[in-house]
Amino acid sequence: MSALASFPIAQKWPATDPSVIQLYSFPTPNGVKASIALEEMELPYEAHKVTLSDADVKSPEFLSLNPNNKIPAIIDPNGPDGEAIGLFESGAILLYLGEKTGKFIGNSARDKARITQWLMFQMGGLGPMFGQLGFFYKFAGSEIEDPRPRDRYINEAKRLLSVLEGHLEGRDWVAGDYSIADMAIAPWLRALDFYGAKEVLGWEGHKNLVAYLDRFLDRPAVQTGLVTPPRD
Protein backbone atom coordinates (compact mmCIF):
# COMPACT_ATOMS: atom_id res chain seq x y z
CA MET A 1 0.00 0.00 0.00
CA SER A 2 1.27 3.48 -0.85
CA ALA A 3 2.35 5.67 2.05
CA LEU A 4 -0.01 8.31 0.63
CA ALA A 5 -3.09 6.12 1.03
CA SER A 6 -3.82 7.53 4.49
CA PHE A 7 -3.78 11.13 3.23
CA PRO A 8 -7.18 12.28 1.86
CA ILE A 9 -5.49 15.05 -0.15
CA ALA A 10 -4.04 12.39 -2.44
CA GLN A 11 -7.57 11.57 -3.59
CA LYS A 12 -8.12 15.06 -4.99
CA TRP A 13 -4.56 15.47 -6.26
CA PRO A 14 -3.45 11.90 -7.05
CA ALA A 15 0.26 11.16 -7.23
CA THR A 16 1.93 9.94 -10.38
CA ASP A 17 4.91 8.76 -8.34
CA PRO A 18 3.87 8.21 -4.70
CA SER A 19 7.46 7.42 -3.70
CA VAL A 20 8.60 11.06 -3.92
CA ILE A 21 7.74 14.21 -1.98
CA GLN A 22 4.34 15.61 -2.93
CA LEU A 23 4.14 19.40 -3.12
CA TYR A 24 0.74 21.11 -2.99
CA SER A 25 1.28 24.73 -3.90
CA PHE A 26 0.82 27.75 -6.13
CA PRO A 27 3.56 30.19 -7.23
CA THR A 28 3.00 32.93 -4.65
CA PRO A 29 5.88 34.34 -2.55
CA ASN A 30 5.14 31.74 0.12
CA GLY A 31 4.46 28.94 -2.31
CA VAL A 32 7.72 29.25 -4.23
CA LYS A 33 9.77 28.96 -1.05
CA ALA A 34 9.03 25.23 -1.02
CA SER A 35 9.55 24.64 -4.74
CA ILE A 36 12.82 26.59 -4.72
CA ALA A 37 14.07 24.59 -1.73
CA LEU A 38 13.17 21.30 -3.38
CA GLU A 39 15.02 22.36 -6.51
CA GLU A 40 18.05 23.69 -4.66
CA MET A 41 18.30 20.55 -2.52
CA GLU A 42 17.84 18.31 -5.57
CA LEU A 43 15.08 16.31 -3.92
CA PRO A 44 12.76 14.32 -6.18
CA TYR A 45 9.25 15.69 -5.91
CA GLU A 46 5.94 15.99 -7.68
CA ALA A 47 4.14 19.35 -7.80
CA HIS A 48 0.36 19.67 -7.66
CA LYS A 49 -1.27 23.01 -8.46
CA VAL A 50 -3.54 24.10 -5.63
CA THR A 51 -5.19 27.35 -6.64
CA LEU A 52 -6.13 30.00 -4.12
CA SER A 53 -9.83 29.44 -4.81
CA ASP A 54 -12.07 28.13 -2.04
CA ALA A 55 -12.73 25.05 -4.15
CA ASP A 56 -9.10 24.07 -3.62
CA VAL A 57 -7.72 25.54 -0.39
CA LYS A 58 -10.98 25.10 1.52
CA SER A 59 -11.75 21.66 0.15
CA PRO A 60 -12.00 18.86 2.75
CA GLU A 61 -9.05 17.15 1.10
CA PHE A 62 -6.71 20.14 1.41
CA LEU A 63 -7.93 21.01 4.91
CA SER A 64 -7.09 17.47 5.99
CA LEU A 65 -3.42 18.34 5.43
CA ASN A 66 -3.51 22.03 6.33
CA PRO A 67 -6.42 23.12 8.53
CA ASN A 68 -5.25 26.71 8.04
CA ASN A 69 -6.14 26.48 4.31
CA LYS A 70 -2.91 28.07 3.04
CA ILE A 71 -0.36 26.88 0.53
CA PRO A 72 2.23 25.39 0.45
CA ALA A 73 1.98 21.97 2.04
CA ILE A 74 3.93 18.78 1.46
CA ILE A 75 3.82 15.08 2.12
CA ASP A 76 7.12 13.27 2.43
CA PRO A 77 6.48 9.54 2.07
CA ASN A 78 9.97 8.91 3.44
CA GLY A 79 9.75 10.99 6.59
CA PRO A 80 11.38 10.54 10.00
CA ASP A 81 11.88 6.89 10.99
CA GLY A 82 10.70 5.88 7.53
CA GLU A 83 7.13 7.04 8.19
CA ALA A 84 5.23 9.41 5.91
CA ILE A 85 4.74 12.94 7.22
CA GLY A 86 2.56 15.83 6.09
CA LEU A 87 3.60 19.42 6.78
CA PHE A 88 2.24 22.91 6.26
CA GLU A 89 3.67 26.42 6.90
CA SER A 90 6.40 27.46 4.48
CA GLY A 91 8.97 28.17 7.19
CA ALA A 92 8.43 24.77 8.79
CA ILE A 93 8.80 23.13 5.39
CA LEU A 94 12.10 24.93 4.75
CA LEU A 95 13.48 23.84 8.11
CA TYR A 96 12.32 20.27 7.58
CA LEU A 97 13.84 19.97 4.11
CA GLY A 98 17.05 21.57 5.31
CA GLU A 99 17.29 19.10 8.19
CA LYS A 100 16.42 16.19 5.92
CA THR A 101 19.18 16.96 3.45
CA GLY A 102 21.69 18.80 5.63
CA LYS A 103 21.77 21.53 2.99
CA PHE A 104 21.40 25.30 3.30
CA ILE A 105 20.99 25.29 7.09
CA GLY A 106 24.61 25.91 8.03
CA ASN A 107 27.43 23.69 9.25
CA SER A 108 27.15 24.36 12.97
CA ALA A 109 24.62 25.13 15.67
CA ARG A 110 25.73 28.76 15.50
CA ASP A 111 25.13 28.86 11.73
CA LYS A 112 21.71 27.29 12.11
CA ALA A 113 20.69 29.75 14.83
CA ARG A 114 21.69 32.69 12.65
CA ILE A 115 19.86 31.29 9.62
CA THR A 116 16.74 30.53 11.68
CA GLN A 117 16.81 34.07 13.05
CA TRP A 118 16.54 35.56 9.56
CA LEU A 119 13.97 32.98 8.52
CA MET A 120 11.82 34.14 11.44
CA PHE A 121 12.41 37.76 10.39
CA GLN A 122 10.70 36.90 7.12
CA MET A 123 7.95 34.80 8.66
CA GLY A 124 7.03 37.29 11.37
CA GLY A 125 7.81 40.57 9.65
CA LEU A 126 8.62 40.79 5.99
CA GLY A 127 5.91 38.41 4.73
CA PRO A 128 2.95 39.62 6.81
CA MET A 129 3.80 43.30 6.40
CA PHE A 130 4.44 43.09 2.66
CA GLY A 131 1.24 41.08 2.28
CA GLN A 132 -0.72 43.86 3.97
CA LEU A 133 1.09 46.42 1.82
CA GLY A 134 -0.11 44.55 -1.26
CA PHE A 135 -3.68 44.52 0.02
CA PHE A 136 -3.82 48.23 0.84
CA TYR A 137 -1.69 49.45 -2.06
CA LYS A 138 -2.84 47.27 -4.98
CA PHE A 139 -5.86 45.18 -4.08
CA ALA A 140 -9.22 45.82 -2.39
CA GLY A 141 -7.77 47.90 0.43
CA SER A 142 -6.56 50.50 -2.07
CA GLU A 143 -10.17 51.64 -2.43
CA ILE A 144 -10.31 52.80 1.19
CA GLU A 145 -10.22 56.58 1.28
CA ASP A 146 -8.61 56.80 4.71
CA PRO A 147 -4.85 56.87 3.95
CA ARG A 148 -3.75 55.63 7.36
CA PRO A 149 -3.81 51.86 6.68
CA ARG A 150 -1.92 52.30 3.42
CA ASP A 151 0.60 54.69 4.98
CA ARG A 152 1.16 52.35 7.90
CA TYR A 153 2.23 49.46 5.68
CA ILE A 154 4.22 51.64 3.29
CA ASN A 155 6.19 52.99 6.22
CA GLU A 156 6.67 49.57 7.78
CA ALA A 157 7.80 48.12 4.44
CA LYS A 158 10.30 50.96 4.13
CA ARG A 159 11.60 50.23 7.61
CA LEU A 160 12.04 46.52 6.88
CA LEU A 161 13.82 47.26 3.61
CA SER A 162 16.15 49.56 5.51
CA VAL A 163 16.93 46.78 7.99
CA LEU A 164 17.87 44.41 5.18
CA GLU A 165 19.74 47.04 3.19
CA GLY A 166 21.98 47.81 6.14
CA HIS A 167 22.50 44.17 7.02
CA LEU A 168 23.53 43.26 3.47
CA GLU A 169 26.33 45.82 3.36
CA GLY A 170 29.40 43.75 2.54
CA ARG A 171 27.40 40.52 2.39
CA ASP A 172 26.14 38.43 -0.53
CA TRP A 173 23.53 36.54 1.53
CA VAL A 174 21.67 37.34 4.72
CA ALA A 175 23.17 34.71 7.04
CA GLY A 176 26.61 33.86 5.71
CA ASP A 177 26.38 31.35 2.89
CA TYR A 178 23.26 31.06 0.76
CA SER A 179 20.57 29.42 2.90
CA ILE A 180 16.90 28.73 3.49
CA ALA A 181 16.69 32.27 4.92
CA ASP A 182 17.39 33.67 1.45
CA MET A 183 14.84 31.28 -0.07
CA ALA A 184 12.28 32.82 2.29
CA ILE A 185 13.23 36.49 2.05
CA ALA A 186 14.01 37.06 -1.63
CA PRO A 187 10.64 35.91 -3.05
CA TRP A 188 8.93 38.58 -0.93
CA LEU A 189 11.27 41.25 -2.24
CA ARG A 190 10.39 40.12 -5.75
CA ALA A 191 6.69 40.50 -4.87
CA LEU A 192 7.09 44.26 -4.56
CA ASP A 193 7.20 44.44 -8.35
CA PHE A 194 3.91 42.51 -8.58
CA TYR A 195 2.37 44.94 -6.09
CA GLY A 196 3.60 47.90 -8.14
CA ALA A 197 5.11 49.27 -4.94
CA LYS A 198 8.81 49.57 -5.78
CA GLU A 199 8.66 53.24 -6.64
CA VAL A 200 6.72 54.30 -3.54
CA LEU A 201 9.21 52.38 -1.40
CA GLY A 202 12.26 53.84 -3.13
CA TRP A 203 13.47 50.39 -4.16
CA GLU A 204 16.17 51.62 -6.55
CA GLY A 205 17.82 53.52 -3.71
CA HIS A 206 18.62 50.21 -1.98
CA LYS A 207 21.74 49.17 -3.91
CA ASN A 208 22.47 46.18 -1.69
CA LEU A 209 18.95 44.81 -2.02
CA VAL A 210 18.86 45.32 -5.78
CA ALA A 211 22.11 43.36 -6.16
CA TYR A 212 20.93 40.72 -3.67
CA LEU A 213 17.70 40.04 -5.52
CA ASP A 214 19.54 39.89 -8.85
CA ARG A 215 21.94 37.28 -7.41
CA PHE A 216 19.01 35.25 -6.16
CA LEU A 217 17.10 35.37 -9.45
CA ASP A 218 20.19 34.29 -11.37
CA ARG A 219 20.21 30.87 -9.70
CA PRO A 220 18.90 28.11 -12.03
CA ALA A 221 17.06 26.33 -9.21
CA VAL A 222 15.31 29.58 -8.32
CA GLN A 223 14.24 30.15 -11.91
CA THR A 224 12.61 26.71 -11.97
CA GLY A 225 11.09 27.03 -8.51
CA LEU A 226 9.46 30.35 -9.33
CA VAL A 227 7.26 28.72 -11.97
CA THR A 228 6.49 25.49 -10.09
CA PRO A 229 3.77 24.41 -10.23
CA PRO A 230 2.84 26.29 -13.43
CA ARG A 231 -0.03 28.74 -13.07
CA ASP A 232 -1.62 27.42 -16.28
N, C-alpha and C positions, 0 to 999 in steps of 0.2 A: 504494500500500500504506500502511496506517495506521502511524504511528510506534509504535503499541503492539504491533504484530505480533511484535516480537522479545522481548516481555516475557511469559513464561509465566503470570504472575499474571492477565493479561487474559483467559486462557482460563477461569479459575475465576470471576472477577468481570468479566464482559464490560462494555465501555463502551457507553453509549448515545450519547455524543458523544465520540469519541476525539480531538477537537481541543482539549479542555480538560484542565486538571490533574485527574488521578485521585487521589482520597484513599482510602486503605485504613485504616480506623480503627474505633474504638469509643469511646463517650463516658466515658472515664476521665480523671483529671487530666492525664495525658500526651497522651491522644488529642485532647482538646478544644483543646490548644494549637494544633494545626494547623488545625482547623476555625475557631477564632476568628480566627486570622491570615488565613485565606483570606477570611473575611467582612469583617474590618476593612480589608483591602487591596483589597476589591472585585474579586477575581480570579475569573473563571469556573472552576467546578470541578464535579466529579461525585463524590459520596460513596458508598463501598461499605462496608457493615457487615462487619467482620471480627471475629467474636466471639473471646473469649479461650480458647475450647475448642481442644484439640489438633487437632481436625479442620480448624480454620481456620489458627491461627498456626503449626502445625507441618506444614501441608500442603506438598508440594513446590512448589506454585505460590507460596505466600507466602514460603517460605524462599528462593526464587529472587530475591526482591527484598530481603528482610531475613533474612540467615542467623542473626540473633540472635532471631528469632521473637517480636518485640515490635511492637505498634502504637505510633504511626502510621507509615505509609510513604506516599510519593507517587510518581507519575510525572508529570513535566512534559513533554508532547510538544513543547513549544517551549522547550527548554532552551538552555544556552550555545551560541553559534554555530549556533543553529537545530536542534541535535540533541537528541533526547529524552534525558532523564536520570531515573533512579530514585534516590530517597533514603530513608534511614531515620534514626532518632534525632530526637526531637522538637526538640531544640535546634538541630541542623543544619538541619532544615526551616525553623525560624523565621528563622535567619540567611539561608538561601537565598532565602526569599520576601521578606524585607526588602531584600536586595540586588537582587533582580529588579525590585521595584517602587520602590525608593528611599523606602519608607514605614516609619515606626516604628523606624528604626535611627539616628536623629540626623542632624544637618546638617553634622557635621564629624568628623574623625578622633577628636577628643577625646570628642565625644558618643558615637560608636560604641564606643570603648574602655570608657567608663563603663557603657553599656548591656550590652555583652558581659560585663563584670565581674559584674553582677547576674544575668544569664542563667546564668553559670557557678555562681553562688551557689545558684541553684535546682537546676541539673543535678547538682552535686556534693554538695550539702548538704540543702537543703529536701526535694527529692523522695525521695532514698534514705532519709533519716532518717524522714520522715513515713510512707513506705511500710512501713518496719519497725515503726513505732509502730502502724500499722493491723493488721499481722500479729499482734503480741504483745498488743495491747489489745482487738481485736475478733474476729479470725479464729482460726485453729488454734492460734497461739502463746499465746492467752489461757488455754488449758487447762494450760499448763505451771505446775506448782506453784512452782517456784523464781521468786521475784519479780525477780531481778536483770536478766534480759533486758528485761522490761517497764519496770522502773524506769530502765534505761539510756536507752531511747528516749523515755520521758516527759520525763526530764531534758534530753535533747538537744533535743527538740522545744521545750521551754520556753526553752532558751538561744537557739535560732534565732528564735523569736518575739520574744524580747527584743531581738535584733539588729535585726530589722525594725522593731519598735515605736520604738526609739530613732532609727533612720535616717529614719523617716517623720515625725518631729516637724517641723512647718512645711512638709511636702511633700505634694503630692497623689499623686505617682507616684514610683517608686523611683529613677529615673535622669533626672530633669528632666521632659520631656514624656512623655506616655503612649507606651509602647514595647513591643517584643517581650519585654523583661524582665518587664513586668507581665503579659503574656499567659502567661508561664511560671510566675510566682510565684503569682498570685491563684487559679488553679484548685486548687493544692495547699492553700491556706488554706481554700478551700471544702470540701475533702475531709475536714477535721477534723470537720465536722458528720456526714458519712457514717460516719466511724469512731466517732462517739459520744464523742469525746475532748475536746470544747471545755471541759467543766466541769473535768476533771482538769488541763487546761492553764491554767485561769484566763483563758480567751479574753476574757470580758467586761471584764476589767481592762486590756485593751490597746485604749484608745480610738482610737489612730491606726490600728491594724489593722482594727478594726471599721468605721471610716469608709472606709478604703481599699477593703475588700472590697465594701462597699455601693456605692461609686462605680463599681467595676469591673462589678458585676452589673447596674447600671443602663444599661449601654451596649447598644443594640439588637443590634449585631453579636455581642456576647458572649452575649446571650440566645439567639440563633440557633445560634451555635457550640456551646453547651453541650448541645444536643440533636441534634447532627449527627455521624454518622448516627444516626437514631432507634434506640433499643434494641429496639423491637418493629417 
